[in-house]
Amino acid sequence: MKKIYRIISKKISIFLFANLSKLLSFFNLKIIPSFSELKNYNFKYSKNTRRLIYEPTKKMFSKLIIDTSYYNSQLCKSGAYYGTNKSALNNLGHRSGYTPYYDLLFRHLKNEKINFAEIGIENNASTKMWRKYFSRAKIYGFEYEEIKIKNAKKDNLKNTIYKKIDVSKQESIKKTFSKINKKFDVIIDDSTHVFNHQLNVIKNVNPFIKKNGILIIEDIFKNRKEYSEENYFEKLKNFRNLFEKIYFVEFHNINNYTASWKNEKLLILIKK
């Protein structure tokens, strides 16, 4: 009897919270975890705890939901100093709260001689941050707009190379990375944030990532249909076996500010 009661009460509470989540979404608010996404989960009943246990389906990439409000690192401060949106402490523009997670993700590479690449340099702010963080790395900045490359070179960052690239064209990505002819430990895409361009990057840079190397797609829109997690899973079905792990990371931070974009979200791919 208790089993039936607990299952029914659990399902009723999920139904109520799922519909409340939909209502709150109109105000750009969200209940964590999102009960409205439970269609992507299977559940089983635990006899020991007499509770339902939910497990993600195999038809979705895994996802972490992280609140970075209480984590402060030198990388966060450095990002704020140079004015990149990757830091939630940045007071010069948008804030996405990535630097606490990046500090943890990249800590083992911080003092190593690695090859690091970022696609999309904008005003060179994040390149400066990475240059300070990865003291021994060779850093490549890829950009389409030649004026941005020209301005970035004026900063005279040591051991930092800039190359032109067009992420809207797969051939441009292939040729650019082939000419460099190196394997990278980390590649970050912070370019156009266009869904098809992100796919172009994933499909064409993967041969240039080292074993256990990390590819990151930044600034994925949370509330736009084309950028749904289901869509990424489907579109990458022929490339999943090239990576040891693929997962999303969604960020919450009390300082986050991304206007109406609501794109504080990453896709992380770890190369086999």
Secondary structure, DSSP 4 states (H G I P E B T S, - for coil): -HHHHHHHHHHHHHHHHHHHHHHHHTTT---SS-GGGGGGEEEEEETTTTEEEEEE-TTS-EEEEEE-TT---HHHHHHHHHT-TTSTT--SS-B---HHHHHHHSGGGTTS--EEEEE--TTSHHHHHHHHHSTT-EEEEEES-HHHHHHHHTT--TTEEEEE--TT-HHHHHHHHHHHT--EEEEEE-S---HHHHHHHHHHHGGGEEEEEEEEE----SS-GGG-HHHHHHHTTTTGGGEEEEEEEEEE-TT-B-TTT---EEEEEEE-
